[in-house]
Amino acid sequence: MGNRIGGLRQVDPAVRAFQQKAAVNPGALTAKQRRDRKRVRVMYDMDPEVKEAVEAIAEEQGTSASQAAALLLAWAACGYYGEAAETLKMAFYEGRARARTPRFEWNIEVSEGWLDVLEERQD
């Protein structure tokens, strides 16, 4: 006899569609569940020094690297449109080189000076 595995393997497409469209009672969701439903999962390529700095900050603050990165990105975005606009925009200009792909016009490299500062903090 074959192995018996529980759960539904093949669900009727109409049933699957109904389940996906089923209404969720928003009143039954916790505050965290409501907040998490609005969040978006993203992936970014970054230098190892930046990743290590985010992880160190998260550990220092007693939170996850994901939450620390979200806060730091939000802070930088506010700075880009606010008080630190000139500094951040200059960083984009200083680190850019023509992209070799039709999808993007520029590749942006993080300043070596910034990476050195992050690396020193890790030591």
DSSP file (Angstrom, degrees, kcal/mol; ACC not computed):
  #  RESIDUE AA STRUCTURE BP1 BP2  ACC     N-H-->O    O-->H-N    N-H-->O    O-->H-N    TCO  KAPPA ALPHA  PHI   PSI    X-CA   Y-CA   Z-CA
    1    1 A M              0   0    0      0, 0.0     3,-0.1     0, 0.0     2,-0.1   0.000 360.0 360.0 360.0 147.1    0.0    0.0    0.0
    2    2 A G        -     0   0    0      1,-0.1     2,-0.2     0, 0.0     0, 0.0  -0.298 360.0 -83.5 -78.1 165.8    1.1    3.5   -0.7
    3    3 A N        -     0   0    0      1,-0.1     2,-0.6    -2,-0.1    -1,-0.1  -0.469  41.3-132.2 -69.4 139.6    1.7    6.2    1.9
    4    4 A R        -     0   0    0     -2,-0.2     2,-0.5    -3,-0.1    -1,-0.1  -0.848  23.5-171.0 -98.2 123.5   -1.4    7.9    3.0
    5    5 A I        -     0   0    0     -2,-0.6     2,-0.0     2,-0.1    -2,-0.0  -0.957  14.4-135.8-118.9 129.5   -1.1   11.7    3.1
    6    6 A G        +     0   0    0     -2,-0.5     2,-0.0     2,-0.1    -1,-0.0  -0.196  58.6  56.1 -77.2 170.9   -3.8   13.9    4.7
    7    7 A G  S    S-     0   0    0      2,-0.0     2,-0.6    -2,-0.0    -2,-0.1   0.013  91.5 -64.3  92.4 160.5   -5.2   17.1    3.2
    8    8 A L        +     0   0    0      1,-0.2     3,-0.2    -2,-0.0    -2,-0.1  -0.726  44.0 177.5 -85.8 122.8   -6.8   18.0    0.0
    9    9 A R  S    S+     0   0    0     -2,-0.6     2,-0.6     1,-0.3    -1,-0.2   0.886  73.7  32.5 -89.8 -46.3   -4.5   17.5   -3.0
   10   10 A Q  S    S-     0   0    0      2,-0.0     2,-0.4     3,-0.0    -1,-0.3  -0.916  72.1-174.1-119.5 107.2   -6.8   18.4   -5.8
   11   11 A V        -     0   0    0     -2,-0.6     5,-0.0    -3,-0.2    -3,-0.0  -0.812  36.2-101.7-100.7 138.8   -9.4   21.0   -5.1
   12   12 A D     >  -     0   0    0     -2,-0.4     4,-2.4     1,-0.1     3,-0.5  -0.323  29.8-125.5 -55.1 135.1  -12.1   21.8   -7.6
   13   13 A P  H  > S+     0   0    0      0, 0.0     4,-2.4     0, 0.0     5,-0.2   0.839 110.7  54.1 -56.0 -34.9  -11.2   25.1   -9.3
   14   14 A A  H  > S+     0   0    0      2,-0.2     4,-2.1     1,-0.2     5,-0.1   0.893 109.5  47.5 -66.9 -38.7  -14.6   26.5   -8.4
   15   15 A V  H  > S+     0   0    0     -3,-0.5     4,-2.5     2,-0.2    -1,-0.2   0.919 111.6  50.5 -67.3 -43.3  -14.0   25.7   -4.8
   16   16 A R  H  X S+     0   0    0     -4,-2.4     4,-2.2     1,-0.2    -2,-0.2   0.914 110.7  49.3 -60.6 -43.5  -10.5   27.2   -4.9
   17   17 A A  H  X S+     0   0    0     -4,-2.4     4,-1.7     1,-0.2    -1,-0.2   0.900 111.0  50.2 -63.0 -41.0  -11.9   30.4   -6.5
   18   18 A F  H  X S+     0   0    0     -4,-2.1     4,-0.8     1,-0.2    -2,-0.2   0.916 110.3  50.0 -62.9 -43.2  -14.6   30.7   -3.8
   19   19 A Q  H  < S+     0   0    0     -4,-2.5     3,-0.4     1,-0.2    -2,-0.2   0.886 110.7  49.4 -63.4 -38.7  -12.0   30.2   -1.0
   20   20 A Q  H  < S+     0   0    0     -4,-2.2    -1,-0.2     1,-0.2    -2,-0.2   0.819 116.4  41.9 -70.6 -30.3   -9.8   33.0   -2.5
   21   21 A K  H  < S+     0   0    0     -4,-1.7    -1,-0.2    -5,-0.2    -2,-0.2   0.467  84.8 129.2 -94.1  -2.4  -12.7   35.4   -2.8
   22   22 A A     <  -     0   0    0     -4,-0.8     2,-0.1    -3,-0.4    -3,-0.1  -0.243  65.6-110.0 -57.8 137.0  -14.2   34.5    0.6
   23   23 A A        -     0   0    0      1,-0.0     2,-0.5     2,-0.0    -1,-0.1  -0.428  25.7-145.8 -70.7 140.6  -14.9   37.6    2.7
   24   24 A V        -     0   0    0     -2,-0.1     3,-0.1    -3,-0.1     5,-0.0  -0.916  18.2-123.2-107.2 133.7  -12.8   38.1    5.7
   25   25 A N    >   -     0   0    0     -2,-0.5     3,-1.7     1,-0.2     4,-0.5  -0.656  20.8-162.9 -76.4 103.3  -14.3   39.7    8.7
   26   26 A P  G >  S+     0   0    0      0, 0.0     3,-0.9     0, 0.0    -1,-0.2   0.785  87.2  62.4 -61.3 -25.8  -12.1   42.8    9.3
   27   27 A G  G 3  S+     0   0    0      1,-0.2    -2,-0.1    -3,-0.1    -3,-0.0   0.743  98.5  56.1 -69.4 -22.3  -13.4   43.1   12.8
   28   28 A A  G <  S+     0   0    0     -3,-1.7    -1,-0.2     2,-0.1     2,-0.2   0.572  88.5  96.9 -86.5  -9.0  -12.0   39.7   13.7
   29   29 A L  S <  S-     0   0    0     -3,-0.9     2,-0.1    -4,-0.5    -5,-0.0  -0.570  74.6-124.9 -81.9 142.9   -8.5   40.6   12.7
   30   30 A T     >  -     0   0    0     -2,-0.2     4,-2.3     1,-0.1     5,-0.2  -0.351  29.6-105.2 -75.3 166.1   -6.0   41.8   15.3
   31   31 A A  H  > S+     0   0    0      1,-0.2     4,-2.4     2,-0.2     5,-0.2   0.893 123.5  51.4 -59.9 -39.9   -4.3   45.1   14.8
   32   32 A K  H  > S+     0   0    0      2,-0.2     4,-2.9     1,-0.2    -1,-0.2   0.904 108.4  50.7 -65.5 -40.9   -1.1   43.3   13.8
   33   33 A Q  H  > S+     0   0    0      2,-0.2     4,-1.8     1,-0.2    -2,-0.2   0.905 111.2  48.6 -63.7 -40.8   -2.9   41.2   11.2
   34   34 A R  H  X S+     0   0    0     -4,-2.3     4,-0.8     2,-0.2    -2,-0.2   0.919 114.0  46.0 -64.4 -42.9   -4.5   44.4    9.7
   35   35 A R  H >X S+     0   0    0     -4,-2.4     3,-0.8     1,-0.2     4,-0.8   0.912 111.7  51.6 -65.5 -42.7   -1.1   46.1    9.6
   36   36 A D  H 3< S+     0   0    0     -4,-2.9     3,-0.4     1,-0.2    -1,-0.2   0.810 101.8  60.9 -65.6 -30.5    0.6   43.0    8.1
   37   37 A R  H 3< S+     0   0    0     -4,-1.8    -1,-0.2     1,-0.2    -2,-0.2   0.785 105.6  48.5 -66.5 -25.9   -2.0   42.8    5.4
   38   38 A K  H << S+     0   0    0     -4,-0.8    -1,-0.2    -3,-0.8    -2,-0.2   0.669  94.3  97.1 -85.6 -18.1   -1.0   46.3    4.2
   39   39 A R     <  -     0   0    0     -4,-0.8     2,-0.4    -3,-0.4    -3,-0.0  -0.292  62.3-146.4 -74.9 158.6    2.7   45.5    4.2
   40   40 A V        -     0   0    0     -2,-0.0     2,-0.4     2,-0.0    -2,-0.1  -0.980  10.4-131.4-126.9 135.7    4.7   44.4    1.1
   41   41 A R        +     0   0    0     -2,-0.4     2,-0.3     2,-0.0     0, 0.0  -0.750  34.4 175.3 -88.3 131.7    7.6   42.0    0.9
   42   42 A V        -     0   0    0     -2,-0.4     2,-0.4     2,-0.0    -2,-0.0  -0.894  22.5-149.4-133.1 161.6   10.5   43.3   -1.1
   43   43 A M        -     0   0    0     -2,-0.3     2,-0.4     2,-0.0    -2,-0.0  -1.000  15.5-177.1-132.4 132.9   14.1   42.2   -2.0
   44   44 A Y        -     0   0    0     -2,-0.4     2,-0.4     2,-0.0    -2,-0.0  -0.978  24.4-129.0-128.9 143.1   17.0   44.6   -2.6
   45   45 A D        +     0   0    0     -2,-0.4     2,-0.3     0, 0.0    -2,-0.0  -0.759  41.6 161.6 -85.8 134.6   20.6   43.9   -3.6
   46   46 A M        -     0   0    0     -2,-0.4    -2,-0.0    64,-0.0     5,-0.0  -0.982  43.2 -86.6-151.0 161.3   23.0   45.6   -1.3
   47   47 A D    >>  -     0   0    0     -2,-0.3     4,-1.9     1,-0.1     3,-0.7  -0.352  40.4-117.9 -65.1 147.8   26.7   45.6   -0.3
   48   48 A P  H 3> S+     0   0    0      0, 0.0     4,-2.8     0, 0.0     5,-0.2   0.841 114.0  60.0 -57.1 -33.8   27.5   43.2    2.6
   49   49 A E  H 3> S+     0   0    0      1,-0.2     4,-2.0     2,-0.2     5,-0.1   0.883 105.6  47.4 -62.6 -37.8   28.6   46.1    4.7
   50   50 A V  H <> S+     0   0    0     -3,-0.7     4,-2.5     2,-0.2    -1,-0.2   0.928 112.3  49.1 -69.0 -44.8   25.1   47.6    4.5
   51   51 A K  H  X S+     0   0    0     -4,-1.9     4,-2.4     1,-0.2    -2,-0.2   0.927 112.4  48.0 -59.6 -45.9   23.4   44.3    5.3
   52   52 A E  H  X S+     0   0    0     -4,-2.8     4,-2.4     1,-0.2    -1,-0.2   0.876 110.5  51.9 -64.4 -37.3   25.7   43.8    8.3
   53   53 A A  H  X S+     0   0    0     -4,-2.0     4,-2.6    -5,-0.2    -1,-0.2   0.917 109.8  48.7 -65.2 -42.9   25.1   47.4    9.5
   54   54 A V  H  X S+     0   0    0     -4,-2.5     4,-2.5     1,-0.2    -2,-0.2   0.919 112.7  48.6 -62.8 -43.0   21.3   46.8    9.3
   55   55 A E  H  X S+     0   0    0     -4,-2.4     4,-2.4     2,-0.2    -2,-0.2   0.894 111.9  49.1 -63.8 -39.8   21.6   43.6   11.2
   56   56 A A  H  X S+     0   0    0     -4,-2.4     4,-2.6     2,-0.2    -2,-0.2   0.910 111.9  48.5 -66.6 -41.7   23.8   45.2   13.9
   57   57 A I  H  X S+     0   0    0     -4,-2.6     4,-2.2     2,-0.2    -2,-0.2   0.919 111.6  50.5 -62.9 -43.1   21.3   48.1   14.3
   58   58 A A  H  X>S+     0   0    0     -4,-2.5     5,-2.6     2,-0.2     4,-0.8   0.921 111.8  47.0 -61.2 -44.4   18.4   45.6   14.6
   59   59 A E  H ><5S+     0   0    0     -4,-2.4     3,-0.7     1,-0.2    -1,-0.2   0.923 111.7  50.9 -63.9 -43.5   20.3   43.6   17.2
   60   60 A E  H 3<5S+     0   0    0     -4,-2.6    -1,-0.2     1,-0.2    -2,-0.2   0.863 115.7  42.5 -60.3 -36.8   21.2   46.8   19.1
   61   61 A Q  H 3<5S-     0   0    0     -4,-2.2    -1,-0.2    -5,-0.2    -2,-0.2   0.481 111.9-119.6 -91.0  -3.9   17.5   47.9   19.0
   62   62 A G  T <<5S+     0   0    0     -4,-0.8     2,-0.2    -3,-0.7    -3,-0.2   0.883  75.8 103.7  70.0  39.2   16.1   44.4   19.9
   63   63 A T  S   <S-     0   0    0     -5,-2.6    -1,-0.2    -6,-0.1     2,-0.1  -0.758  75.5 -75.6-137.7-176.4   14.1   44.0   16.7
   64   64 A S     >  -     0   0    0     -2,-0.2     4,-2.2     1,-0.1     5,-0.2  -0.482  34.1-121.3 -84.0 156.7   14.3   42.2   13.3
   65   65 A A  H  > S+     0   0    0      1,-0.2     4,-2.8     2,-0.2     5,-0.2   0.860 113.9  57.2 -62.3 -35.5   16.6   43.2   10.5
   66   66 A S  H  > S+     0   0    0      2,-0.2     4,-2.3     1,-0.2    -1,-0.2   0.923 108.7  44.1 -62.3 -45.4   13.5   43.6    8.3
   67   67 A Q  H  > S+     0   0    0      2,-0.2     4,-2.2     1,-0.2    -2,-0.2   0.889 114.0  50.0 -69.3 -38.4   11.9   46.1   10.7
   68   68 A A  H  X S+     0   0    0     -4,-2.2     4,-2.7     2,-0.2    -2,-0.2   0.921 111.5  49.0 -63.9 -43.3   15.2   48.0   11.1
   69   69 A A  H  X S+     0   0    0     -4,-2.8     4,-2.7     2,-0.2     5,-0.2   0.901 109.9  51.8 -63.4 -40.8   15.6   48.2    7.3
   70   70 A A  H  X S+     0   0    0     -4,-2.3     4,-2.2     2,-0.2    -1,-0.2   0.922 112.4  45.5 -61.9 -43.9   12.0   49.4    6.9
   71   71 A L  H  X S+     0   0    0     -4,-2.2     4,-2.5     2,-0.2    -2,-0.2   0.927 114.1  48.1 -65.9 -44.2   12.6   52.2    9.4
   72   72 A L  H  X S+     0   0    0     -4,-2.7     4,-2.5     1,-0.2    -2,-0.2   0.891 112.7  48.4 -64.7 -39.7   15.9   53.2    7.9
   73   73 A L  H  X S+     0   0    0     -4,-2.7     4,-2.6     2,-0.2    -1,-0.2   0.905 112.0  48.9 -66.5 -40.8   14.5   53.2    4.4
   74   74 A A  H  X S+     0   0    0     -4,-2.2     4,-2.3    -5,-0.2    -2,-0.2   0.914 112.1  49.5 -63.7 -41.8   11.5   55.3    5.5
   75   75 A W  H  X S+     0   0    0     -4,-2.5     4,-2.3     2,-0.2    -2,-0.2   0.924 112.5  47.0 -62.3 -45.5   13.9   57.7    7.3
   76   76 A A  H  X S+     0   0    0     -4,-2.5     4,-2.5     2,-0.2    -2,-0.2   0.896 111.2  51.5 -64.7 -40.0   16.1   58.0    4.2
   77   77 A A  H  X S+     0   0    0     -4,-2.6     4,-1.5     2,-0.2    -1,-0.2   0.904 110.3  48.8 -64.6 -40.4   13.1   58.6    1.9
   78   78 A C  H  X S+     0   0    0     -4,-2.3     4,-0.7     1,-0.2    -1,-0.2   0.904 112.1  49.6 -63.8 -40.4   11.9   61.3    4.2
   79   79 A G  H >< S+     0   0    0     -4,-2.3     3,-0.5     1,-0.2     5,-0.4   0.881 105.1  57.6 -64.1 -38.6   15.3   62.9    4.2
   80   80 A Y  H 3< S+     0   0    0     -4,-2.5    -1,-0.2     1,-0.3    -2,-0.2   0.869 116.6  34.5 -60.2 -37.5   15.4   62.7    0.4
   81   81 A Y  H 3< S+     0   0    0     -4,-1.5    -1,-0.3    -5,-0.1    -2,-0.2   0.459 128.3  34.5 -95.4  -2.4   12.3   64.8    0.2
   82   82 A G  S X< S-     0   0    0     -4,-0.7     3,-1.4    -3,-0.5     4,-0.2   0.112 118.9 -21.7-121.3-128.9   13.1   66.9    3.2
   83   83 A E  T 3  S+     0   0    0      1,-0.3     3,-0.4     2,-0.1     4,-0.2   0.815 130.8  46.6 -62.7 -36.0   16.1   68.4    5.0
   84   84 A A  T 3> S+     0   0    0     -5,-0.4     4,-2.5     1,-0.2     5,-0.3   0.180  76.5 117.2 -94.7  18.6   18.7   66.1    3.6
   85   85 A A  H <> S+     0   0    0     -3,-1.4     4,-2.6     1,-0.2     5,-0.2   0.902  74.6  46.9 -55.6 -48.5   17.5   66.3    0.0
   86   86 A E  H  > S+     0   0    0     -3,-0.4     4,-2.1    -4,-0.2    -1,-0.2   0.917 113.3  48.7 -63.2 -43.5   20.7   67.9   -1.4
   87   87 A T  H  > S+     0   0    0      1,-0.2     4,-1.6     2,-0.2    -1,-0.2   0.932 115.4  43.4 -62.2 -47.3   23.0   65.5    0.3
   88   88 A L  H  X S+     0   0    0     -4,-2.5     4,-1.5     1,-0.2    -2,-0.2   0.889 112.7  51.4 -68.9 -39.1   21.1   62.4   -0.8
   89   89 A K  H  X S+     0   0    0     -4,-2.6     4,-1.8    -5,-0.3    -1,-0.2   0.878 108.1  53.1 -66.2 -35.8   20.6   63.6   -4.3
   90   90 A M  H  X S+     0   0    0     -4,-2.1     4,-2.9    -5,-0.2    -1,-0.2   0.874 103.9  57.1 -64.4 -36.5   24.4   64.3   -4.6
   91   91 A A  H  X S+     0   0    0     -4,-1.6     4,-1.6     1,-0.2    -1,-0.2   0.876 106.0  50.4 -62.1 -37.0   25.0   60.7   -3.4
   92   92 A F  H  < S+     0   0    0     -4,-1.5    -1,-0.2     2,-0.2    -2,-0.2   0.909 113.5  44.9 -65.9 -42.0   22.9   59.5   -6.4
   93   93 A Y  H >< S+     0   0    0     -4,-1.8     3,-0.9     1,-0.2    -2,-0.2   0.895 112.6  50.5 -69.7 -40.1   24.8   61.6   -8.8
   94   94 A E  H 3< S+     0   0    0     -4,-2.9    -1,-0.2     1,-0.2    -2,-0.2   0.842 115.0  42.2 -67.8 -33.8   28.3   60.7   -7.4
   95   95 A G  T 3< S+     0   0    0     -4,-1.6    14,-3.1    -5,-0.2     2,-0.3   0.235  90.5 112.1-100.2  15.2   27.7   57.0   -7.5
   96   96 A R  E <   +A  108   0A   0     -3,-0.9     2,-0.3    12,-0.2    12,-0.2  -0.669  32.8 170.0-101.1 147.8   26.0   56.6  -10.9
   97   97 A A  E     -A  107   0A   0     10,-2.2    10,-3.2    -2,-0.3    -2,-0.0  -0.978  47.1 -82.4-143.1 150.5   27.2   54.9  -14.1
   98   98 A R  E     -A  106   0A   0     -2,-0.3     8,-0.3     8,-0.2     2,-0.2  -0.272  46.7-127.3 -56.0 133.9   25.3   54.1  -17.3
   99   99 A A        -     0   0    0      6,-1.8    -1,-0.1     2,-0.1     8,-0.0  -0.550   2.5-143.1 -81.4 149.6   23.4   50.9  -17.0
  100  100 A R  S    S+     0   0    0     -2,-0.2    -1,-0.1     6,-0.0     5,-0.1   0.030  77.5  80.5-100.4  26.2   23.9   48.2  -19.6
  101  101 A T  S >  S-     0   0    0      3,-0.4     3,-0.6     1,-0.1    -2,-0.1  -0.974  76.9-134.2-131.0 145.1   20.2   47.2  -19.6
  102  102 A P  T 3  S+     0   0    0      0, 0.0    -1,-0.1     0, 0.0     3,-0.0   0.666 100.4  70.4 -71.3 -13.3   17.3   48.8  -21.3
  103  103 A R  T 3  S+     0   0    0      1,-0.1     2,-0.3     2,-0.0    -3,-0.0   0.862 105.5  29.8 -72.9 -35.7   15.3   48.5  -18.1
  104  104 A F    <   -     0   0    0     -3,-0.6    -3,-0.4     1,-0.1    -5,-0.1  -0.918  58.9-151.8-126.5 150.9   17.2   51.2  -16.2
  105  105 A E  S    S+     0   0    0     -2,-0.3    -6,-1.8     1,-0.2     2,-0.3   0.828  81.5  27.2 -85.1 -35.7   19.1   54.3  -17.2
  106  106 A W  E     -A   98   0A   0     -8,-0.3     2,-0.4    -6,-0.0    -8,-0.2  -0.941  58.6-146.1-132.5 149.3   21.6   54.3  -14.3
  107  107 A N  E     -A   97   0A   0    -10,-3.2   -10,-2.2    -2,-0.3     2,-0.5  -0.937  24.7-150.9-103.2 136.6   23.4   51.9  -11.9
  108  108 A I  E     -A   96   0A   0     -2,-0.4     2,-0.4   -12,-0.2   -12,-0.2  -0.945   7.8-163.7-114.8 125.7   24.0   53.5   -8.5
  109  109 A E        -     0   0    0    -14,-3.1     2,-0.2    -2,-0.5     3,-0.1  -0.877  25.9-115.3-106.1 139.1   27.0   52.4   -6.4
  110  110 A V        -     0   0    0     -2,-0.4     5,-0.1     1,-0.1   -18,-0.0  -0.512  44.9 -94.0 -70.5 138.9   27.1   53.3   -2.7
  111  111 A S     >  -     0   0    0     -2,-0.2     4,-2.2     1,-0.1     3,-0.2  -0.240  23.1-134.7 -54.9 134.6   30.0   55.6   -1.9
  112  112 A E  H  > S+     0   0    0      1,-0.2     4,-2.6     2,-0.2     5,-0.2   0.863 107.4  58.8 -58.9 -35.5   33.2   53.8   -0.8
  113  113 A G  H  > S+     0   0    0      2,-0.2     4,-1.9     1,-0.2    -1,-0.2   0.904 105.9  47.2 -61.1 -41.6   33.4   56.4    2.0
  114  114 A W  H  > S+     0   0    0     -3,-0.2     4,-2.2     2,-0.2    -2,-0.2   0.916 112.0  49.9 -65.4 -42.6   30.0   55.3    3.4
  115  115 A L  H  X S+     0   0    0     -4,-2.2     4,-2.5     1,-0.2    -2,-0.2   0.885 108.6  53.3 -63.9 -37.7   31.0   51.6    3.1
  116  116 A D  H  X S+     0   0    0     -4,-2.6     4,-2.6     2,-0.2    -1,-0.2   0.913 108.3  50.1 -62.3 -42.5   34.3   52.3    5.0
  117  117 A V  H  X S+     0   0    0     -4,-1.9     4,-1.8     1,-0.2    -2,-0.2   0.926 112.4  47.0 -61.4 -44.7   32.3   54.0    7.8
  118  118 A L  H  X S+     0   0    0     -4,-2.2     4,-1.1     1,-0.2    -2,-0.2   0.892 111.9  50.4 -64.7 -39.2   30.0   51.0    8.0
  119  119 A E  H  X S+     0   0    0     -4,-2.5     4,-1.0     1,-0.2     3,-0.4   0.899 108.4  52.3 -66.2 -40.6   32.9   48.6    8.0
  120  120 A E  H >< S+     0   0    0     -4,-2.6     3,-0.5     1,-0.2    -1,-0.2   0.879 105.7  55.2 -61.8 -37.9   34.6   50.5   10.8
  121  121 A R  H 3< S+     0   0    0     -4,-1.8    -1,-0.2     1,-0.2    -2,-0.2   0.801 104.2  55.3 -66.0 -28.0   31.5   50.3   12.9
  122  122 A Q  H 3<        0   0    0     -4,-1.1    -1,-0.2    -3,-0.4    -2,-0.2   0.765 360.0 360.0 -76.2 -25.2   31.5   46.5   12.5
  123  123 A D    <<        0   0    0     -4,-1.0    -1,-0.2    -3,-0.5    -2,-0.2   0.473 360.0 360.0 -76.7 360.0   35.0   46.2   13.9
